[in-house]
Amino acid sequence: MGFLGFDGRTVLVTGVANRKSVAAHAARVLREEGARLVLSVRDEATRDAAAALFPDADLFVCDLDDEAAIRRLAAEVGARHPVLHGMLHSVAFANYAEGMKPFHETRKEDFLQAVGISMFSLVSLANALRPLFDPDASVVTVSISTTRMAAESYGYMAPVKAALDSSLAFLAKSFSAFSRVRFNSVNPSLLKTSASAGIPGYLDNYLYAEKAIPRKSALRTEEVADVVAFLLSPRSSGINAQGITVDAGMGINYFDREIVRAATRPES
């Protein structure tokens, strides 16, 4: 058995969209470590892409904005896999069809839709899958490195992720009444994914992050996936209701001398 102890364990991974997604990278690590993969994707088109990446995984389609679909997913998964040892919730959505707006102009319907898909779907999935979870199962979601920085290019998603972060404590507490299921998050800084490419202004922030990280190279998605796998494994049994920041040290380096010099003396 490998160090992470995934042999013979079944893990449900949601959110595999393409080969660059955090969920896809995490699924690869889990597969390499011996886990039995079960994948949930949002639609038939995504199913084809996921099947090409993970031909041996059990694949299910579920619109996480639909409570009935989530209940149906739990029944379908349970019929094939009566015990789940872990679940990765790697799902986020925001409607930027009208472009990026100041936060105070956020439309209520857009915000609530983002909360429903990006945050409340974790609650719904946990509740629907509760009968399938092993007593010591691990549930991991993907958040962001900080919800206290008003990054204009991220729009209203930081407050949504703040709600996701807060939900971990409440899920961990409520599940503790009948199990030892753990709820944690991995909170990465800027990544080069297909989803991020659709965020207006993201590329400039990504290039800035490369300068702000002490090693002067960007955070890699596989680095995030490794932490996801650790939190899903029994090796992290002492960690519950926590958010693990993965930013390659960016959070301690905003006053890097090169960045300060470029901002204050751009001519030098």
C-alpha positions, 0 to 999 in steps of 0.5 A: 500500500502506498503512503497515502493509503488509497488502495481499495478506497473509492473517491468521488471527484466532481468538476472534471472539465478538461485536462487542465482543471484542478479536478483532473489533476487531482483525479490523476494523483488519486488514480496513481495512488491506487484509488478507485475513481468515480467522476461526476461531470456537468453535462454530456459534452464534458462526459466525453472529455472526462471519459477520454482522460479517465477511461477506467473511471465510473462516470455520471452526469449531474447538474449541481444547480439541480437538487433533484439531479444531486439526489439522483446522482447519489442513488446512481453512485450508491447502486455501483459503489455502496461506500465512498471514502472521499469526495472532491468538490471542485466546482465554481460558476459565475456569470460574467456574460455582461463583463466585469462590473463593480461589486456594488452593481452585482445582480442578485440573480447572478450572485445567488446562482453562484452561491448555489453552484459554487457553495451550496452544492457542497452542502447538497452533495454532502447531505445526499451522499451521507448514507454512502460515506465511510465513517472516516470519509474525507470531503475536500473542496477547492476555495481561494487563497484569500477572500479578504483581498478585493481583486477586481478581476475576481468579481463577486466570487470572493464573497461566494468562496467566503461562504464556502469556507465558512460552511466547512465548520458547520458541516464538520460539526453537524456530521460529527453527531453521527460520524468522523467525516472531515471537511476541509478545503484547499485554497490555491492562489492564481492558477493557469486553468481553462476556467481562469482564462475566461475571467476578464483581467486574470492574465495580468494578475497571474503574471503579477503573481509570478513576480510576487512568489518568492521562487519567481515561478507560478503555482502549478496545478499539480501542486494543488492536486497533491495537497488535495490528495493528502487531505482526502487520504487517511494520512490527514485524519487530524485535520478537520474544518480547515482551509490549507493555503497553497500559494508558494509563499505569495502571501508573505511577499507583497513587498518584494523589492522588485515589485516595489521598485517597479511600482515606485521607480518604473523608469529605473 
